[in-house]
Amino acid sequence: MRYLITGSNGLLGQKLTASAPADAEIVQIDLQEGSVTAGAFPYRRIDLGERAVVMALMKEFQPDWVVNAAAYTHVDGAEKERERCWRANVTAVENLTRACRRHHAKLVHVSTDYIFDGQNGPYSEEERPNPIGYYGKSKLAGENVLRASDIHFAVARTMVLYGQAQSVRPNFVTWLIDTLQKRQTVRIVDDQFGNTTLADELAEGLWRIVAANASGFYHVAGREIIDRYHFARLIAEVFGLDAALITRIKTAELGQTAPRPMNSGLRVDKALRVLGLSLSDARGGLLRLQQQLAPPMTA
């Protein structure tokens, strides 16, 4: 089987490559000049917003599946960089969808809880989206491109993705660990609730979708819903850091550019039942990360 993995230099992209089926043929693509990992798979620098380039690569490689882990995810930045956000989250999906149709490939796409307004979470896959910020609107538009297509597709929605990988920007967990290790104080909101998702488990979910030849929508996230403040305290506990450095505040005190869905938790029952996934609770995901970050044992 042949797979095209987009966003391969990102956290999720690296996890996808690392956990790929043993006999997989993969081409990794991203916007950087080269792959951040010295893996066994070829890498191409490609802008998914360029339709002709996407079409040419698909014709050359003829993948069975495209796993689209590429996206613009800067929530506040999306309010100012709307064209860039739309190009990555909508135009790119349009181009991939056209290419998949022409070359008879299937597509699994990653989306977000930000397509919901956060008023009545947690949400099932069937509930009506109502994004409140531009990032969420762009991601919903990307989903709608797939809904309107006639290709075989699956969408995995996730949220609060974290983990460790090479040369990736900090996520909530790695940022907090680094900050607390430096003995710096942090302010964390206690009124935003949602699932926390280890990137390894999202990658496992995407590969499970591929293996099952599944289609439709799936919520693939950690199985526990928790507010950010108590998640931060749990991070401090698991990694042996000082929770007294964490102050609880309300979202309104941050003055963020983009509105946030306050309770956008995702119901993961379908992923557990249909895909047979084993998704961690908040502590379990952090313990898996702790094992990854631990120095190797020496004889």
N, C-alpha and C positions, 0 to 999 in steps of 0.2 A: 504494500500500500504506500502511496505517495501523499505527503502532507506538506502544505505550504503554511508556515507559521509566521504571522505578521506580528510586529512589535517584539521581535525575538530578543532584543537587548534589554527589555524591561523585566521587572520582577516576575510577572506571570509568564512572559515569553521564555525566560531562562528555566523556570520550573517545568514548563511544557516540554522543552527540549530534553531536560534531564530525565523526565519520566516517560518519554516516548516509548512506544512498543519496540521491542528489541530488533525487529526486522524492518522497521520503518525507514523509508527514504524521505528525507526532509530537506527542504530549502528554507532557510531563515531569511527574513527580510525586515529591515528597519531603516531609519533615516540617517543613522550614523555611517561614517566611512567604512567601518569594519565591525566585526562581531566582538563583543566584550569577552566572550569565552573562546578558548582555543579548542572548540569541539570538533567532532568528526564530520559535521554537516556543512555543506556550502552555504555561503552568505551572500546576499545581494543588497546593495543600497538602493532603495526604491521609495519614491513618493507615491503613496496610494491615491493621491489626488490626481495623478496623471493617468488618464484612462488608457492611452495608447501603450504606455509602459506596462501597465497591469495586464492588458490583453496580450502583449508580447511574451511576458513571463509565463502566463498561464498556457499559452500555446506551446512554448518551449518545454515546460516541465510537465504539463498534463497531470496535475495532482488529482487524487481521489477526493480529498477533503482540503478545504481552507479553514484554518483555525485562526480567527481574527482576534488577536489580543492587543491590537494597536488602537489607541484612542487619545484624544485630548482630554485630560482629567483634572486640569486646574480649575476648580469650581469658581473661585473668585476671578481668575484670569479670563474665564469664558465670557464674563460680562463686558470686558473691554476688547478682547481679541475674538470677536464673534466670527469673523471670516475664517480665521485660522481654525477655530473650534469646529465650525460647520464643515470645513474641508476634511478634517480628520474623522469626524464622527458621522457625517452624512454622505458627502461626495465620495469618500473612500469606500463606504459600504455600497453605494450605487455602482461604483466601478467593479468591485469584487463580485457583486451580484450578476452584473452583465457578463463578466468573464466566466463565472461559474455556469451560467446558462449556456453560453456558447461552447464551453469545453466539458460540459456534463459533470461538473464537480459539485460536491455538497459543501455546505458552509455552516460552521458553528461560530457564533458571535457572542461577545461578552457585553452585557449591558449592566444597568445600575439601579439601585433603589431610588435614585434621584428622579426617576420618571414618576414617582408618587409625591403627593403633597405633604405626607407625614401627619395628616390629621386623624387617620383611623387605622394606623398600623397595629399589629403586623399584617402584611398583605400576602394574599395567595396569588398565583400566576394569572388567575382569571379576573382579578379586580381591575377597575378602570383607572388608567394612568391620569395624572393631572400634575405635570411638572410645574414648579414655581420659579425656577431659575433657568438661565439660558443653557447651562450645561445639561440639565435634565431634559430640556426641550430638544436639544440636538441629539441626545441619546434616544429619545422616543422617536424622533424623525428617522434615525437609523433603523430602529426596530420596524417602523412602518414601511420602509423600503423593502424589507424582507417579507413583511405581511402581504404586500402587494405583488410580490414576485411569484413565479411559478417554479422556483428551484426548491430542492430539498434543503431545509435549514433548521437549525435549532438555536435558541437564544438562552444563554445562562446569565441570569441577573445575580449580582453579588454586591457586597458593601464592606466598608472598613477593611480593605485588603492589606495584609501585612506579611512580612517575612524578610529573609536575608538573601541577597544576591549580589553579584559583582557590579560595581559602578552604577548603582541605581540611586535615585534620590531618596532621602529618608521618608519612611512612612510613620504613622502615628507611634507604633511600638518602638521602632529603632530610634526615632527621634527622642522619645521619652527616656529610653534607657540611656542614651548618650547624655542627655541633659541632666538626669539625676545622678549619673556617675560623676559629672562635673560639679555636683553639689549646687546646682542652680535651681531656683524656685520656678514653678510653673503654675499657670491658672488653667483649669480644665472644667468644661461645662458639665453640669449634672442634669440638664434638661433635654439632651439629645440621646435618643435610645435607638439601638439597632443591634444587628448581628456583627460579630467580629470574625474575620475570615482569614485563616492561614493560607497563603498563596499555594502551598503544596496541595491542599485539599481542593482548592478550586481547579488546579491543573488535573488532579485525579478525576474530578467531576467531568471536565471537558473530554478527557480521554474515554471515560465511561460512556458518555453520549455517543462518541464516535464508534466505540466497540459495539454498542447496542443499535447502531444505525437509527438513533432516536431523532425525532423532530418535535417542533413546538417549543414551548417555553418552560424553563426550569429555574427555580430559585436555588442557587448553590452558594451557601454561606454557612458560617458557624451556626450550631443549633441552639445557641443561647442568646437571648436578647438582654442587653445590659446598657446602662448609661455610660457615657465616656469617663466621668469622674471615677466611678467604681471600677471600671476597666483599668484606668490608670493606677489605682491603688492595688489592683490585682497584679499588674505588671511589676510594680515595686516589690510586692511580696514575693513573687516567683523568682525575681532576679536579685533578691537580697538588697534592695535599695531603700532609701529613706522616704517613706510615704508622707512624712511631715512636711516635705518640700512641696507637696501638691495642695493647692488651694482650690476649693470648689467655687464656681461662679455660674452665672446664667449666660446664655448665648447672647442676649441683648447687650451685655457688657463688652463684647468683643468688637462690635461695630463692623462686622464683616460686609464685604461688598455684595455678595450673593446671599439670598435667603436660603436657609437650610430646612429640609423636612425634619421635624422634631421627633416624630415617632414613625420611622419608615422601615421598621423591622420586616424581614421577609420570612414567610412560612416555608419551611423546607421539607414538609411532609412528602411532597411528590418526588423530590430527588432521593429521599431516603427509600421510598417505596418502589419507585420505578427503576431507578438507576442502581439501587442497592449500595448507596454510599454510606460510609461511616464518617459522620461529621462531628468534630469536637465541640465541646462547650468552651467557654472563654478560657478557663484554666487549662483544659486539655490542649488547646491550640498553643498556648504559651509554653507549656511543658515540652511540646514537640520542638518549638523554636529553640528553647533552652538547650535541648540535646544537640541541635545543629550547631549552636554557637559554642558549645563546650570544647575546650582544647582536646586534641586526641590523646588517648592514654599511651604512655610510653612503657616499654618493658623494663 
